[in-house]
Amino acid sequence: MITADDIRVLIQENVMGVDAMALGEDDHFKQAGIDSLDQINVLLAIEEKHGYKIPDEDVKLCKSIRSTLDYLAALK
């Protein structure tokens, strides 16, 4: 099961200039400086490392760490 810290690590690895470890679970990605391309890269990393499949049309549902975790939990 993926955790908030797993997502923070993937953000840190895939997004330049963002302190992912300081990112709260409810902080919106855009407000934290994570643009839509960065968000897609993070979600692709989640797919690759954790075996999820996130359809393109569902990217908009993953706006924060918590919303991403909730979305992924609903997939299982």
PDB file with one MODEL, atoms N, CA, C and O in Angstrom:
MODEL        1
ATOM      1  N   MET A   1       0.834  -1.179   0.000  1.00  0.00           N
ATOM      2  CA  MET A   1       0.000   0.000   0.000  1.00  0.00           C
ATOM      3  C   MET A   1       0.882   1.248   0.000  1.00  0.00           C
ATOM      4  O   MET A   1       1.829   1.345   0.780  1.00  0.00           O
ATOM      5  N   ILE A   2       0.575   2.173  -0.854  1.00  0.00           N
ATOM      6  CA  ILE A   2       1.336   3.409  -0.965  1.00  0.00           C
ATOM      7  C   ILE A   2       0.976   4.347   0.186  1.00  0.00           C
ATOM      8  O   ILE A   2      -0.172   4.401   0.626  1.00  0.00           O
ATOM      9  N   THR A   3       1.977   5.082   0.664  1.00  0.00           N
ATOM     10  CA  THR A   3       1.772   6.009   1.785  1.00  0.00           C
ATOM     11  C   THR A   3       2.025   7.442   1.333  1.00  0.00           C
ATOM     12  O   THR A   3       2.526   7.688   0.236  1.00  0.00           O
ATOM     13  N   ALA A   4       1.667   8.384   2.208  1.00  0.00           N
ATOM     14  CA  ALA A   4       1.923   9.798   1.932  1.00  0.00           C
ATOM     15  C   ALA A   4       3.420  10.037   1.742  1.00  0.00           C
ATOM     16  O   ALA A   4       3.822  10.799   0.862  1.00  0.00           O
ATOM     17  N   ASP A   5       4.235   9.396   2.554  1.00  0.00           N
ATOM     18  CA  ASP A   5       5.684   9.577   2.414  1.00  0.00           C
ATOM     19  C   ASP A   5       6.205   9.006   1.099  1.00  0.00           C
ATOM     20  O   ASP A   5       7.149   9.549   0.526  1.00  0.00           O
ATOM     21  N   ASP A   6       5.604   7.919   0.611  1.00  0.00           N
ATOM     22  CA  ASP A   6       5.985   7.386  -0.703  1.00  0.00           C
ATOM     23  C   ASP A   6       5.730   8.438  -1.783  1.00  0.00           C
ATOM     24  O   ASP A   6       6.560   8.638  -2.670  1.00  0.00           O
ATOM     25  N   ILE A   7       4.584   9.107  -1.705  1.00  0.00           N
ATOM     26  CA  ILE A   7       4.256  10.137  -2.688  1.00  0.00           C
ATOM     27  C   ILE A   7       5.207  11.319  -2.554  1.00  0.00           C
ATOM     28  O   ILE A   7       5.645  11.877  -3.560  1.00  0.00           O
ATOM     29  N   ARG A   8       5.531  11.707  -1.323  1.00  0.00           N
ATOM     30  CA  ARG A   8       6.481  12.810  -1.120  1.00  0.00           C
ATOM     31  C   ARG A   8       7.833  12.491  -1.769  1.00  0.00           C
ATOM     32  O   ARG A   8       8.437  13.351  -2.411  1.00  0.00           O
ATOM     33  N   VAL A   9       8.297  11.266  -1.600  1.00  0.00           N
ATOM     34  CA  VAL A   9       9.583  10.860  -2.198  1.00  0.00           C
ATOM     35  C   VAL A   9       9.506  10.974  -3.720  1.00  0.00           C
ATOM     36  O   VAL A   9      10.441  11.464  -4.353  1.00  0.00           O
ATOM     37  N   LEU A  10       8.402  10.528  -4.306  1.00  0.00           N
ATOM     38  CA  LEU A  10       8.255  10.608  -5.760  1.00  0.00           C
ATOM     39  C   LEU A  10       8.169  12.058  -6.234  1.00  0.00           C
ATOM     40  O   LEU A  10       8.686  12.396  -7.299  1.00  0.00           O
ATOM     41  N   ILE A  11       7.522  12.908  -5.453  1.00  0.00           N
ATOM     42  CA  ILE A  11       7.493  14.340  -5.786  1.00  0.00           C
ATOM     43  C   ILE A  11       8.913  14.894  -5.735  1.00  0.00           C
ATOM     44  O   ILE A  11       9.341  15.603  -6.645  1.00  0.00           O
ATOM     45  N   GLN A  12       9.637  14.569  -4.674  1.00  0.00           N
ATOM     46  CA  GLN A  12      11.014  15.060  -4.516  1.00  0.00           C
ATOM     47  C   GLN A  12      11.885  14.617  -5.690  1.00  0.00           C
ATOM     48  O   GLN A  12      12.725  15.381  -6.164  1.00  0.00           O
ATOM     49  N   GLU A  13      11.688  13.395  -6.157  1.00  0.00           N
ATOM     50  CA  GLU A  13      12.488  12.858  -7.258  1.00  0.00           C
ATOM     51  C   GLU A  13      12.099  13.432  -8.616  1.00  0.00           C
ATOM     52  O   GLU A  13      12.928  13.468  -9.525  1.00  0.00           O
ATOM     53  N   ASN A  14      10.857  13.881  -8.773  1.00  0.00           N
ATOM     54  CA  ASN A  14      10.348  14.254 -10.087  1.00  0.00           C
ATOM     55  C   ASN A  14      10.046  15.738 -10.273  1.00  0.00           C
ATOM     56  O   ASN A  14       9.766  16.171 -11.391  1.00  0.00           O
ATOM     57  N   VAL A  15      10.099  16.525  -9.198  1.00  0.00           N
ATOM     58  CA  VAL A  15       9.744  17.937  -9.297  1.00  0.00           C
ATOM     59  C   VAL A  15      10.874  18.782  -8.739  1.00  0.00           C
ATOM     60  O   VAL A  15      11.256  18.640  -7.578  1.00  0.00           O
ATOM     61  N   MET A  16      11.399  19.654  -9.567  1.00  0.00           N
ATOM     62  CA  MET A  16      12.491  20.538  -9.153  1.00  0.00           C
ATOM     63  C   MET A  16      11.924  21.717  -8.355  1.00  0.00           C
ATOM     64  O   MET A  16      10.868  22.252  -8.690  1.00  0.00           O
ATOM     65  N   GLY A  17      12.631  22.110  -7.306  1.00  0.00           N
ATOM     66  CA  GLY A  17      12.295  23.323  -6.582  1.00  0.00           C
ATOM     67  C   GLY A  17      11.151  23.208  -5.596  1.00  0.00           C
ATOM     68  O   GLY A  17      10.654  24.229  -5.121  1.00  0.00           O
ATOM     69  N   VAL A  18      10.719  22.008  -5.275  1.00  0.00           N
ATOM     70  CA  VAL A  18       9.636  21.819  -4.314  1.00  0.00           C
ATOM     71  C   VAL A  18      10.162  20.975  -3.164  1.00  0.00           C
ATOM     72  O   VAL A  18      10.736  19.907  -3.377  1.00  0.00           O
ATOM     73  N   ASP A  19       9.959  21.467  -1.932  1.00  0.00           N
ATOM     74  CA  ASP A  19      10.338  20.693  -0.749  1.00  0.00           C
ATOM     75  C   ASP A  19       9.176  19.764  -0.415  1.00  0.00           C
ATOM     76  O   ASP A  19       8.297  20.113   0.373  1.00  0.00           O
ATOM     77  N   ALA A  20       9.181  18.605  -1.006  1.00  0.00           N
ATOM     78  CA  ALA A  20       8.069  17.674  -0.872  1.00  0.00           C
ATOM     79  C   ALA A  20       7.895  17.187   0.559  1.00  0.00           C
ATOM     80  O   ALA A  20       6.782  16.858   0.968  1.00  0.00           O
ATOM     81  N   MET A  21       8.974  17.135   1.321  1.00  0.00           N
ATOM     82  CA  MET A  21       8.873  16.639   2.687  1.00  0.00           C
ATOM     83  C   MET A  21       8.112  17.623   3.583  1.00  0.00           C
ATOM     84  O   MET A  21       7.617  17.240   4.644  1.00  0.00           O
ATOM     85  N   ALA A  22       8.017  18.879   3.163  1.00  0.00           N
ATOM     86  CA  ALA A  22       7.269  19.890   3.918  1.00  0.00           C
ATOM     87  C   ALA A  22       5.822  20.003   3.427  1.00  0.00           C
ATOM     88  O   ALA A  22       5.037  20.771   3.981  1.00  0.00           O
ATOM     89  N   LEU A  23       5.475  19.250   2.405  1.00  0.00           N
ATOM     90  CA  LEU A  23       4.151  19.310   1.805  1.00  0.00           C
ATOM     91  C   LEU A  23       3.142  18.567   2.686  1.00  0.00           C
ATOM     92  O   LEU A  23       3.303  17.381   2.971  1.00  0.00           O
ATOM     93  N   GLY A  24       2.103  19.286   3.110  1.00  0.00           N
ATOM     94  CA  GLY A  24       1.048  18.669   3.919  1.00  0.00           C
ATOM     95  C   GLY A  24       0.147  17.810   3.048  1.00  0.00           C
ATOM     96  O   GLY A  24       0.082  18.004   1.834  1.00  0.00           O
ATOM     97  N   GLU A  25      -0.536  16.879   3.652  1.00  0.00           N
ATOM     98  CA  GLU A  25      -1.372  15.956   2.883  1.00  0.00           C
ATOM     99  C   GLU A  25      -2.519  16.659   2.178  1.00  0.00           C
ATOM    100  O   GLU A  25      -2.999  16.171   1.155  1.00  0.00           O
ATOM    101  N   ASP A  26      -2.972  17.798   2.701  1.00  0.00           N
ATOM    102  CA  ASP A  26      -4.087  18.512   2.092  1.00  0.00           C
ATOM    103  C   ASP A  26      -3.655  19.717   1.256  1.00  0.00           C
ATOM    104  O   ASP A  26      -4.501  20.417   0.699  1.00  0.00           O
ATOM    105  N   ASP A  27      -2.359  19.964   1.166  1.00  0.00           N
ATOM    106  CA  ASP A  27      -1.860  21.077   0.339  1.00  0.00           C
ATOM    107  C   ASP A  27      -2.077  20.745  -1.129  1.00  0.00           C
ATOM    108  O   ASP A  27      -1.684  19.681  -1.606  1.00  0.00           O
ATOM    109  N   HIS A  28      -2.704  21.667  -1.829  1.00  0.00           N
ATOM    110  CA  HIS A  28      -2.929  21.442  -3.253  1.00  0.00           C
ATOM    111  C   HIS A  28      -1.608  21.522  -4.002  1.00  0.00           C
ATOM    112  O   HIS A  28      -0.768  22.376  -3.716  1.00  0.00           O
ATOM    113  N   PHE A  29      -1.433  20.622  -4.963  1.00  0.00           N
ATOM    114  CA  PHE A  29      -0.193  20.563  -5.720  1.00  0.00           C
ATOM    115  C   PHE A  29       0.129  21.899  -6.386  1.00  0.00           C
ATOM    116  O   PHE A  29       1.277  22.342  -6.344  1.00  0.00           O
ATOM    117  N   LYS A  30      -0.860  22.549  -6.999  1.00  0.00           N
ATOM    118  CA  LYS A  30      -0.615  23.819  -7.691  1.00  0.00           C
ATOM    119  C   LYS A  30      -0.107  24.881  -6.732  1.00  0.00           C
ATOM    120  O   LYS A  30       0.799  25.641  -7.075  1.00  0.00           O
ATOM    121  N   GLN A  31      -0.678  24.945  -5.535  1.00  0.00           N
ATOM    122  CA  GLN A  31      -0.247  25.928  -4.548  1.00  0.00           C
ATOM    123  C   GLN A  31       1.181  25.658  -4.076  1.00  0.00           C
ATOM    124  O   GLN A  31       1.876  26.572  -3.631  1.00  0.00           O
ATOM    125  N   ALA A  32       1.607  24.424  -4.173  1.00  0.00           N
ATOM    126  CA  ALA A  32       2.956  24.044  -3.753  1.00  0.00           C
ATOM    127  C   ALA A  32       3.977  24.226  -4.878  1.00  0.00           C
ATOM    128  O   ALA A  32       5.164  23.957  -4.692  1.00  0.00           O
ATOM    129  N   GLY A  33       3.511  24.684  -6.047  1.00  0.00           N
ATOM    130  CA  GLY A  33       4.422  24.892  -7.166  1.00  0.00           C
ATOM    131  C   GLY A  33       4.555  23.689  -8.082  1.00  0.00           C
ATOM    132  O   GLY A  33       5.485  23.619  -8.885  1.00  0.00           O
ATOM    133  N   ILE A  34       3.642  22.751  -7.970  1.00  0.00           N
ATOM    134  CA  ILE A  34       3.654  21.559  -8.824  1.00  0.00           C
ATOM    135  C   ILE A  34       2.663  21.800  -9.958  1.00  0.00           C
ATOM    136  O   ILE A  34       1.450  21.789  -9.751  1.00  0.00           O
ATOM    137  N   ASP A  35       3.198  22.016 -11.162  1.00  0.00           N
ATOM    138  CA  ASP A  35       2.310  22.290 -12.294  1.00  0.00           C
ATOM    139  C   ASP A  35       1.734  20.993 -12.852  1.00  0.00           C
ATOM    140  O   ASP A  35       2.069  19.905 -12.383  1.00  0.00           O
ATOM    141  N   SER A  36       0.871  21.113 -13.848  1.00  0.00           N
ATOM    142  CA  SER A  36       0.169  19.934 -14.362  1.00  0.00           C
ATOM    143  C   SER A  36       1.120  18.900 -14.969  1.00  0.00           C
ATOM    144  O   SER A  36       0.890  17.698 -14.835  1.00  0.00           O
ATOM    145  N   LEU A  37       2.178  19.352 -15.630  1.00  0.00           N
ATOM    146  CA  LEU A  37       3.147  18.409 -16.196  1.00  0.00           C
ATOM    147  C   LEU A  37       3.886  17.662 -15.087  1.00  0.00           C
ATOM    148  O   LEU A  37       4.086  16.451 -15.173  1.00  0.00           O
ATOM    149  N   ASP A  38       4.288  18.392 -14.045  1.00  0.00           N
ATOM    150  CA  ASP A  38       4.929  17.748 -12.895  1.00  0.00           C
ATOM    151  C   ASP A  38       3.987  16.746 -12.242  1.00  0.00           C
ATOM    152  O   ASP A  38       4.406  15.657 -11.849  1.00  0.00           O
ATOM    153  N   GLN A  39       2.722  17.113 -12.127  1.00  0.00           N
ATOM    154  CA  GLN A  39       1.731  16.225 -11.523  1.00  0.00           C
ATOM    155  C   GLN A  39       1.621  14.931 -12.324  1.00  0.00           C
ATOM    156  O   GLN A  39       1.572  13.843 -11.751  1.00  0.00           O
ATOM    157  N   ILE A  40       1.583  15.049 -13.633  1.00  0.00           N
ATOM    158  CA  ILE A  40       1.512  13.858 -14.492  1.00  0.00           C
ATOM    159  C   ILE A  40       2.754  12.996 -14.309  1.00  0.00           C
ATOM    160  O   ILE A  40       2.656  11.771 -14.247  1.00  0.00           O
ATOM    161  N   ASN A  41       3.920  13.630 -14.224  1.00  0.00           N
ATOM    162  CA  ASN A  41       5.156  12.870 -14.021  1.00  0.00           C
ATOM    163  C   ASN A  41       5.137  12.108 -12.694  1.00  0.00           C
ATOM    164  O   ASN A  41       5.600  10.970 -12.622  1.00  0.00           O
ATOM    165  N   VAL A  42       4.601  12.737 -11.646  1.00  0.00           N
ATOM    166  CA  VAL A  42       4.504  12.068 -10.347  1.00  0.00           C
ATOM    167  C   VAL A  42       3.542  10.889 -10.439  1.00  0.00           C
ATOM    168  O   VAL A  42       3.827   9.809  -9.924  1.00  0.00           O
ATOM    169  N   LEU A  43       2.405  11.097 -11.095  1.00  0.00           N
ATOM    170  CA  LEU A  43       1.435  10.010 -11.225  1.00  0.00           C
ATOM    171  C   LEU A  43       1.982   8.862 -12.074  1.00  0.00           C
ATOM    172  O   LEU A  43       1.699   7.696 -11.798  1.00  0.00           O
ATOM    173  N   LEU A  44       2.757   9.183 -13.094  1.00  0.00           N
ATOM    174  CA  LEU A  44       3.410   8.137 -13.888  1.00  0.00           C
ATOM    175  C   LEU A  44       4.401   7.348 -13.031  1.00  0.00           C
ATOM    176  O   LEU A  44       4.508   6.128 -13.154  1.00  0.00           O
ATOM    177  N   ALA A  45       5.119   8.056 -12.166  1.00  0.00           N
ATOM    178  CA  ALA A  45       6.058   7.384 -11.263  1.00  0.00           C
ATOM    179  C   ALA A  45       5.313   6.467 -10.293  1.00  0.00           C
ATOM    180  O   ALA A  45       5.790   5.378  -9.974  1.00  0.00           O
ATOM    181  N   ILE A  46       4.142   6.907  -9.825  1.00  0.00           N
ATOM    182  CA  ILE A  46       3.322   6.059  -8.954  1.00  0.00           C
ATOM    183  C   ILE A  46       2.914   4.801  -9.708  1.00  0.00           C
ATOM    184  O   ILE A  46       2.971   3.698  -9.165  1.00  0.00           O
ATOM    185  N   GLU A  47       2.505   4.970 -10.954  1.00  0.00           N
ATOM    186  CA  GLU A  47       2.120   3.807 -11.765  1.00  0.00           C
ATOM    187  C   GLU A  47       3.279   2.830 -11.912  1.00  0.00           C
ATOM    188  O   GLU A  47       3.110   1.623 -11.736  1.00  0.00           O
ATOM    189  N   GLU A  48       4.451   3.357 -12.235  1.00  0.00           N
ATOM    190  CA  GLU A  48       5.617   2.508 -12.481  1.00  0.00           C
ATOM    191  C   GLU A  48       6.106   1.807 -11.220  1.00  0.00           C
ATOM    192  O   GLU A  48       6.408   0.614 -11.246  1.00  0.00           O
ATOM    193  N   LYS A  49       6.182   2.545 -10.118  1.00  0.00           N
ATOM    194  CA  LYS A  49       6.778   1.983  -8.903  1.00  0.00           C
ATOM    195  C   LYS A  49       5.799   1.187  -8.059  1.00  0.00           C
ATOM    196  O   LYS A  49       6.208   0.314  -7.294  1.00  0.00           O
ATOM    197  N   HIS A  50       4.504   1.479  -8.191  1.00  0.00           N
ATOM    198  CA  HIS A  50       3.540   0.841  -7.296  1.00  0.00           C
ATOM    199  C   HIS A  50       2.462   0.041  -8.025  1.00  0.00           C
ATOM    200  O   HIS A  50       1.576  -0.528  -7.387  1.00  0.00           O
ATOM    201  N   GLY A  51       2.532  -0.005  -9.350  1.00  0.00           N
ATOM    202  CA  GLY A  51       1.663  -0.882 -10.109  1.00  0.00           C
ATOM    203  C   GLY A  51       0.230  -0.423 -10.311  1.00  0.00           C
ATOM    204  O   GLY A  51      -0.634  -1.230 -10.655  1.00  0.00           O
ATOM    205  N   TYR A  52      -0.034   0.854 -10.103  1.00  0.00           N
ATOM    206  CA  TYR A  52      -1.379   1.376 -10.342  1.00  0.00           C
ATOM    207  C   TYR A  52      -1.529   1.771 -11.800  1.00  0.00           C
ATOM    208  O   TYR A  52      -0.538   1.996 -12.494  1.00  0.00           O
ATOM    209  N   LYS A  53      -2.766   1.855 -12.263  1.00  0.00           N
ATOM    210  CA  LYS A  53      -3.073   2.387 -13.590  1.00  0.00           C
ATOM    211  C   LYS A  53      -4.045   3.541 -13.393  1.00  0.00           C
ATOM    212  O   LYS A  53      -5.184   3.342 -12.970  1.00  0.00           O
ATOM    213  N   ILE A  54      -3.583   4.754 -13.706  1.00  0.00           N
ATOM    214  CA  ILE A  54      -4.388   5.956 -13.531  1.00  0.00           C
ATOM    215  C   ILE A  54      -4.744   6.491 -14.909  1.00  0.00           C
ATOM    216  O   ILE A  54      -3.872   6.993 -15.619  1.00  0.00           O
ATOM    217  N   PRO A  55      -6.016   6.391 -15.299  1.00  0.00           N
ATOM    218  CA  PRO A  55      -6.429   6.906 -16.611  1.00  0.00           C
ATOM    219  C   PRO A  55      -6.218   8.421 -16.698  1.00  0.00           C
ATOM    220  O   PRO A  55      -6.328   9.129 -15.697  1.00  0.00           O
ATOM    221  N   ASP A  56      -5.918   8.904 -17.894  1.00  0.00           N
ATOM    222  CA  ASP A  56      -5.665  10.334 -18.098  1.00  0.00           C
ATOM    223  C   ASP A  56      -6.798  11.201 -17.567  1.00  0.00           C
ATOM    224  O   ASP A  56      -6.555  12.263 -16.995  1.00  0.00           O
ATOM    225  N   GLU A  57      -8.031  10.751 -17.753  1.00  0.00           N
ATOM    226  CA  GLU A  57      -9.166  11.565 -17.331  1.00  0.00           C
ATOM    227  C   GLU A  57      -9.301  11.661 -15.807  1.00  0.00           C
ATOM    228  O   GLU A  57     -10.071  12.483 -15.311  1.00  0.00           O
ATOM    229  N   ASP A  58      -8.571  10.840 -15.065  1.00  0.00           N
ATOM    230  CA  ASP A  58      -8.641  10.872 -13.609  1.00  0.00           C
ATOM    231  C   ASP A  58      -7.529  11.695 -12.970  1.00  0.00           C
ATOM    232  O   ASP A  58      -7.510  11.863 -11.751  1.00  0.00           O
ATOM    233  N   VAL A  59      -6.611  12.205 -13.767  1.00  0.00           N
ATOM    234  CA  VAL A  59      -5.510  13.013 -13.230  1.00  0.00           C
ATOM    235  C   VAL A  59      -6.063  14.177 -12.416  1.00  0.00           C
ATOM    236  O   VAL A  59      -5.512  14.525 -11.372  1.00  0.00           O
ATOM    237  N   LYS A  60      -7.143  14.775 -12.891  1.00  0.00           N
ATOM    238  CA  LYS A  60      -7.724  15.945 -12.213  1.00  0.00           C
ATOM    239  C   LYS A  60      -8.242  15.612 -10.817  1.00  0.00           C
ATOM    240  O   LYS A  60      -8.446  16.521 -10.011  1.00  0.00           O
ATOM    241  N   LEU A  61      -8.456  14.354 -10.515  1.00  0.00           N
ATOM    242  CA  LEU A  61      -8.946  13.942  -9.206  1.00  0.00           C
ATOM    243  C   LEU A  61      -7.833  13.895  -8.158  1.00  0.00           C
ATOM    244  O   LEU A  61      -8.106  13.826  -6.959  1.00  0.00           O
ATOM    245  N   CYS A  62      -6.602  13.932  -8.607  1.00  0.00           N
ATOM    246  CA  CYS A  62      -5.432  13.827  -7.726  1.00  0.00           C
ATOM    247  C   CYS A  62      -4.817  15.211  -7.550  1.00  0.00           C
ATOM    248  O   CYS A  62      -3.834  15.548  -8.210  1.00  0.00           O
ATOM    249  N   LYS A  63      -5.400  16.013  -6.658  1.00  0.00           N
ATOM    250  CA  LYS A  63      -5.005  17.411  -6.492  1.00  0.00           C
ATOM    251  C   LYS A  63      -4.080  17.643  -5.308  1.00  0.00           C
ATOM    252  O   LYS A  63      -3.483  18.711  -5.179  1.00  0.00           O
ATOM    253  N   SER A  64      -3.963  16.645  -4.447  1.00  0.00           N
ATOM    254  CA  SER A  64      -3.133  16.744  -3.248  1.00  0.00           C
ATOM    255  C   SER A  64      -2.672  15.331  -2.891  1.00  0.00           C
ATOM    256  O   SER A  64      -3.087  14.354  -3.514  1.00  0.00           O
ATOM    257  N   ILE A  65      -1.827  15.242  -1.899  1.00  0.00           N
ATOM    258  CA  ILE A  65      -1.393  13.913  -1.465  1.00  0.00           C
ATOM    259  C   ILE A  65      -2.595  13.113  -0.969  1.00  0.00           C
ATOM    260  O   ILE A  65      -2.747  11.943  -1.321  1.00  0.00           O
ATOM    261  N   ARG A  66      -3.454  13.737  -0.148  1.00  0.00           N
ATOM    262  CA  ARG A  66      -4.603  13.018   0.400  1.00  0.00           C
ATOM    263  C   ARG A  66      -5.570  12.590  -0.697  1.00  0.00           C
ATOM    264  O   ARG A  66      -6.042  11.453  -0.694  1.00  0.00           O
ATOM    265  N   SER A  67      -5.873  13.485  -1.636  1.00  0.00           N
ATOM    266  CA  SER A  67      -6.818  13.103  -2.689  1.00  0.00           C
ATOM    267  C   SER A  67      -6.247  12.001  -3.578  1.00  0.00           C
ATOM    268  O   SER A  67      -6.987  11.162  -4.092  1.00  0.00           O
ATOM    269  N   THR A  68      -4.939  12.010  -3.754  1.00  0.00           N
ATOM    270  CA  THR A  68      -4.277  10.947  -4.508  1.00  0.00           C
ATOM    271  C   THR A  68      -4.368   9.617  -3.764  1.00  0.00           C
ATOM    272  O   THR A  68      -4.677   8.588  -4.363  1.00  0.00           O
ATOM    273  N   LEU A  69      -4.103   9.639  -2.474  1.00  0.00           N
ATOM    274  CA  LEU A  69      -4.213   8.420  -1.663  1.00  0.00           C
ATOM    275  C   LEU A  69      -5.639   7.892  -1.666  1.00  0.00           C
ATOM    276  O   LEU A  69      -5.857   6.687  -1.792  1.00  0.00           O
ATOM    277  N   ASP A  70      -6.617   8.791  -1.527  1.00  0.00           N
ATOM    278  CA  ASP A  70      -8.032   8.377  -1.543  1.00  0.00           C
ATOM    279  C   ASP A  70      -8.392   7.757  -2.887  1.00  0.00           C
ATOM    280  O   ASP A  70      -9.077   6.736  -2.947  1.00  0.00           O
ATOM    281  N   TYR A  71      -7.927   8.381  -3.958  1.00  0.00           N
ATOM    282  CA  TYR A  71      -8.199   7.859  -5.297  1.00  0.00           C
ATOM    283  C   TYR A  71      -7.589   6.458  -5.451  1.00  0.00           C
ATOM    284  O   TYR A  71      -8.256   5.536  -5.921  1.00  0.00           O
ATOM    285  N   LEU A  72      -6.341   6.308  -5.060  1.00  0.00           N
ATOM    286  CA  LEU A  72      -5.662   5.021  -5.211  1.00  0.00           C
ATOM    287  C   LEU A  72      -6.310   3.945  -4.343  1.00  0.00           C
ATOM    288  O   LEU A  72      -6.387   2.787  -4.754  1.00  0.00           O
ATOM    289  N   ALA A  73      -6.770   4.305  -3.165  1.00  0.00           N
ATOM    290  CA  ALA A  73      -7.440   3.346  -2.292  1.00  0.00           C
ATOM    291  C   ALA A  73      -8.742   2.859  -2.931  1.00  0.00           C
ATOM    292  O   ALA A  73      -9.121   1.700  -2.768  1.00  0.00           O
ATOM    293  N   ALA A  74      -9.416   3.735  -3.648  1.00  0.00           N
ATOM    294  CA  ALA A  74     -10.672   3.346  -4.306  1.00  0.00           C
ATOM    295  C   ALA A  74     -10.424   2.427  -5.496  1.00  0.00           C
ATOM    296  O   ALA A  74     -11.324   1.695  -5.906  1.00  0.00           O
ATOM    297  N   LEU A  75      -9.221   2.456  -6.054  1.00  0.00           N
ATOM    298  CA  LEU A  75      -8.894   1.577  -7.193  1.00  0.00           C
ATOM    299  C   LEU A  75      -8.763   0.119  -6.765  1.00  0.00           C
ATOM    300  O   LEU A  75      -9.071  -0.784  -7.544  1.00  0.00           O
ATOM    301  N   LYS A  76      -8.324  -0.111  -5.573  1.00  0.00           N
ATOM    302  CA  LYS A  76      -8.046  -1.486  -5.112  1.00  0.00           C
ATOM    303  C   LYS A  76      -9.300  -2.198  -4.706  1.00  0.00           C
ATOM    304  O   LYS A  76      -9.247  -3.357  -4.295  1.00  0.00           O
TER     305      LYS A  76
ENDMDL
END
